[in-house]
Amino acid sequence: MLSGRRVVLALALTVFAVPAHAATIQIVMQDLVVAPAEVTAKVGDSIEWVNKDVFAHTATARNGDFDVNLPAKKTVTSVLTKAGTVEYYCRFHPNMKAVLKIAP
């Protein structure tokens, strides 16, 4: 049988051993606008890219980190793997641009 002190220590180690849950962040492309235009996330979070338009879009990172193709009326999910601030845009509609700030 564990003493009270050992039980508390065992519980504390269990709490700290549980990994944090990753978030899912939704970014919507509709009416030639990206919303929200600036998002803060963490490495390991998922981005749910939602294209509500009747034509295709992309989410293309200016630094080359990602290039997501978004068919019309479809949703694509990707996981963030690298920290940093990434400016991205739609290759088909370059006026559609936004910023993704990814913390470690």
Secondary structure, DSSP 8 states (H G I E B T S, - for coil): ---HHHHHHHHHHHHHHS-----EEEEEEETTEEESSEEEEETT-EEEEEE-SSS-EEEEETTSS-EEEE-TT-EEEEE--S-EEEEEE-SSSTT-EEEEEEE-
